[in-house]
Amino acid sequence: MYKKVLIILIIAGMITGAVIGYQRYQVETGNRSVELILDLKQWQKLKLPPGVDLAALLEKYESQGVTSLAIIEQDLGDLEASGKVKLVTDLELRLLKETVGNNFQQMTSIFCRTPQLKQKIEERLSSYLGDNKVVTADRKLLAAEADQQQLVDFPIGFTAEQLDLARRSGLKVVPRFGNQAVDDSKAIKDRFSELNTLPQAALSQVIFSGTEVLGYPDYLSATAALIEEYDLQLGIIEPFIAEQTGVNRLANNLGPNNIRVHSADQQEFNLLPVEKLVDRYLRAVRERNVRGVYLKPILESKDGRSAVELTNQLVADLTAGLQAEGYSLAPAEPISDFSSSLLFLFIINLAAVAALFYLVEYLFISEFPLVVAGRYKLILFLISALVSLVLISQDYIFLTRELTALLVAIIFPTLAVVSTLFPYIFSNQEIENRIKALFNIFVRVSLITLSGGVLLVGALGSWHYMVKLRQFRGVKLSFIGPILLVIAYYLHYRFWLNREDYSFQALIDKANSLLNKNLKLKDLFLLIFLAVVGIIYIGRTGNQPLIPVPELELIIRDWLEQLLSVRPRFKSFLIGHPLLVMATWLIITGNRDWSIPVLLGGLVGQITVMNTFSHIHTPLWTSGVRVGLGLMLGFVIGILLVKLGRGLLIWKQKLRKELD
C-alpha cells in the first residue's frame, strides 16, 4: 500500500508537469516573431560602391525583412574621429585663454563643427561637471575644466545624422546607452530624453552597450521606469557573448518584458563564411529562444567578392532561412508572463519527495536491519512535505524550484537503472527472448527517466528560466550523483547477498585489503584511463564547461545539424545509450561482472536526457526531438555494438578451437 501511494503521487506530479509543459509549449509556439537589428556604427564603416547611398541600402534591407537599426551613443572620442569636433591645439588654447582668462587649473578645449553640436555638448558637460566648469568662447568653441582623457569617453548622445538616417530608412530604432557619467537619476532621464525626437511607434527595444547596464548599481529603478515610459523592451545579449552587470536585476524589475538577443564580434563576421554565420544565428533562434538578431556587416572582401556583396548575401540568406523555418520578421515580442501556480509547484514537490522515498525502498529492503517502520516513513514524508510547503509560503519560490529540479535530476536516472536492471543482475532468471527483453528494458529505463524529465519541466515552469534570468543549478552534481548512487546500490546488494560479509568491520577490512593491494601495470593504466575519462566527463558538463569542444566534434555537430535539423547530444546517442544496450545484453546473457562498468557508462545517456530537459531556454519541442533522436540512434548503435561484440566472441572461439 505504501509503495502504491508513492506511485500515485508520482503519477499526479507527472500529470501536473505535463500540463505545465503544454502551457509552456503554447507560449513558445505563440512567440515566432524575430527582430533583425543592424548595428549602424559598424554599417557606417562598410565601403559602399560609388552611387550607393547607405540610406538606400537600409531601405533595401527593410524590404527584405530587416526590422530595426541600433544606434549607439556617441562620445567625444567618436565625434573627434568623425571630424565633428576637434580638441584644440596649443596655439588655439593660448588664444582661448586670452579670451576666457586663466581661471581653470586644467582645461580641455573643444572646437565643434556646428553651433548646434556645440550647444548640445555644452549642455551635457554642464549637467555633468557643473555650469561653473564649462565656458563658452564663441559660437563653435568651448572649454571645460576636466582632463582631456576623462572627456574622450564622455557620452554626448545621438547625433542628428544617426536619427535622420533611422527616419529615412523606415527601420525602428534600438537605442544603445552606456553607463558612463551617471551620478543621479536625472542623468538617466536626460539620456532617454533624446528619444523624444522620434515618434513612439519608431522605437523597438533598448540594448545597453559596455559591461554594465545604464543606472547600475544605484539607479536601476529609474532605468526600469524610463524603459516602461517609452514602451520599450529590454534586449538581453546572451551572456556568453557579452555579460552585462545588472541586466538580470533590471530584467526582474521589468518582468517578462525582455528579449533574448544574439550577436557576434566584428572579427567573427570578417572571418567566418556567410553559411556559418547564417547557421549560427538560425541555431540561436531555433534552440535558445533568441528573438533579437543583432547583425554587423562583413567589412573585409574575400573569395573574390566585395564586402558589400558578402554582407548583402548574409542578410538575404538569413532572412530567407528564418522565413523557411516558419518565423515572421517583425519587432520581437516578449514572452507572456508564464509561471506555474504554487499549487502545481507543491504537487511537483510531493512527487519528487515520493520518488525519493520510493528509491529508498530499493535500498532499505524489508530484511535490512535498519528497516524504517511504516509510521516513521509517514512521519518523514510529512515532514518533507511540510518543509516544501513552508519554503513556498515564505516566498522561496526559486529556491524550491531549483532544489526540486536537482532532486529529480539525480533520482530518476538512478531509479530507472536500479529498479529495472538490478533485479536481473542479482538473479539467475533465464530469459528466453533476449532481443525482446533487451528492447523492453531499454524502453522501460528510458520511460522512467522521461517521467523525471516531465517533473523537471514542471518544477522549472517559469518565464525566468525561459529567458535564462535563472537557470538549473547543480549541473555537475546531477551528472555525478546518479553514478555514485548506482555504485552504492550495487555494493549494497552485492554485500547483502553474502550476509556473512555484511558488517561494518567487513567493509573496513575489504577497504584496507583494496588499499594495500599491489598494483600491476595494467591496473595503473586502467586508473589513468578512468581518471582522464572522469576529468573529461566533469570538465565538459555545466553551464560554463572547463574543457572546450574539439574542432572535429564541431565539424560533426554541423554535419548532424544539417542532416537532422535538431542535433542529438553526443553523450546520449554515441556513448550513453549504446553502452546501456550493451550493458543490458551482458546482464541478460549472464556476463554480469563486465556489465557494471559498462552500465555506469550507459547511465550517462539517461543523465543527459534529464540535462537536456533542464535547458528551459531551449524550446520544449526542440528538447523533445533531441531526446527522441538520441534514444533511437543510440539504441540502433547499441544493437550494432552488440552484434559486433557477438561476432568478435564467435571469431575468438573459432580461433581458439583451431589453435587447439
URMOPE-V920930 format. One record per residue. RES is the residue in one letter. D_LAST is the distance of its C-alpha to the last C-alpha in whole Angstrom. Layout:
res = [RES RES]
d_last = [D_LAST D_LAST]
This chain:
res = [M Y K K V L I I L I I A G M I T G A V I G Y Q R Y Q V E T G N R S V E L I L D L K Q W Q K L K L P P G V D L A A L L E K Y E S Q G V T S L A I I E Q D L G D L E A S G K V K L V T D L E L R L L K E T V G N N F Q Q M T S I F C R T P Q L K Q K I E E R L S S Y L G D N K V V T A D R K L L A A E A D Q Q Q L V D F P I G F T A E Q L D L A R R S G L K V V P R F G N Q A V D D S K A I K D R F S E L N T L P Q A A L S Q V I F S G T E V L G Y P D Y L S A T A A L I E E Y D L Q L G I I E P F I A E Q T G V N R L A N N L G P N N I R V H S A D Q Q E F N L L P V E K L V D R Y L R A V R E R N V R G V Y L K P I L E S K D G R S A V E L T N Q L V A D L T A G L Q A E G Y S L A P A E P I S D F S S S L L F L F I I N L A A V A A L F Y L V E Y L F I S E F P L V V A G R Y K L I L F L I S A L V S L V L I S Q D Y I F L T R E L T A L L V A I I F P T L A V V S T L F P Y I F S N Q E I E N R I K A L F N I F V R V S L I T L S G G V L L V G A L G S W H Y M V K L R Q F R G V K L S F I G P I L L V I A Y Y L H Y R F W L N R E D Y S F Q A L I D K A N S L L N K N L K L K D L F L L I F L A V V G I I Y I G R T G N Q P L I P V P E L E L I I R D W L E Q L L S V R P R F K S F L I G H P L L V M A T W L I I T G N R D W S I P V L L G G L V G Q I T V M N T F S H I H T P L W T S G V R V G L G L M L G F V I G I L L V K L G R G L L I W K Q K L R K E L D]
d_last = [59 59 56 57 60 58 56 60 61 58 59 62 61 59 62 64 62 61 65 65 63 64 68 66 65 68 69 67 67 71 71 70 73 71 74 74 75 76 77 80 80 77 78 82 80 78 80 81 82 86 88 85 87 84 86 86 82 82 84 81 78 80 80 77 76 76 78 80 81 80 83 82 85 87 87 90 87 86 90 90 87 89 92 94 95 95 95 99 99 101 104 104 103 107 109 107 108 112 112 110 111 109 108 104 102 99 100 98 100 98 100 99 99 101 103 101 98 100 102 98 97 100 100 96 97 100 98 95 97 101 104 105 102 103 106 107 108 109 107 104 104 103 102 100 100 96 93 92 88 89 91 88 86 89 88 91 90 89 91 94 91 88 90 92 89 87 90 90 86 87 84 84 84 81 83 81 83 82 83 85 88 88 90 92 91 94 92 89 92 94 90 90 93 93 91 94 95 92 93 91 89 88 86 82 80 80 77 78 77 76 74 77 78 82 84 81 81 85 86 83 85 88 85 84 87 88 85 86 90 89 86 83 79 77 75 72 70 66 66 63 65 68 69 72 74 76 74 73 76 78 76 76 80 80 77 75 77 75 73 69 70 67 68 66 67 69 67 64 66 67 63 61 61 63 60 59 62 63 59 60 63 62 59 62 64 61 59 61 65 66 70 71 70 71 71 72 73 71 73 71 71 67 65 69 70 73 73 75 73 70 72 73 70 68 71 71 67 67 70 68 65 67 69 65 64 67 69 72 74 77 78 75 76 75 73 74 75 72 71 70 72 72 71 68 67 68 66 63 63 63 60 58 59 58 55 54 55 53 50 51 51 47 47 50 49 51 49 49 52 54 54 57 60 61 65 63 61 64 66 63 63 67 67 65 67 70 69 68 71 73 71 72 76 76 75 72 70 68 67 66 64 62 61 60 58 56 56 55 52 50 50 49 46 45 46 44 41 42 44 41 38 38 38 35 33 35 34 32 33 31 32 32 33 31 32 36 36 34 37 40 39 39 42 44 43 44 48 48 48 50 53 53 54 57 58 57 59 62 62 63 65 68 69 69 65 65 67 65 68 66 62 59 59 56 53 51 51 51 47 46 48 45 42 44 45 42 40 43 42 38 39 42 40 37 39 41 39 38 42 42 41 43 46 48 47 43 43 45 42 39 41 42 38 37 39 39 35 34 33 29 30 27 30 33 32 31 35 36 34 36 39 39 38 41 44 43 43 47 48 48 49 53 56 56 53 52 49 50 49 47 48 45 45 49 48 45 48 51 48 47 51 52 50 50 54 52 49 47 46 43 42 42 41 38 37 38 38 35 33 35 33 30 31 32 29 27 30 30 26 26 24 28 27 26 29 32 32 31 34 37 36 37 40 41 42 44 46 46 48 50 51 52 54 56 57 60 62 59 61 59 58 56 54 54 52 50 49 48 46 44 43 42 41 39 37 36 34 33 32 30 29 27 26 24 23 21 20 18 17 15 14 12 11 10 9 6 5 5 4 0]
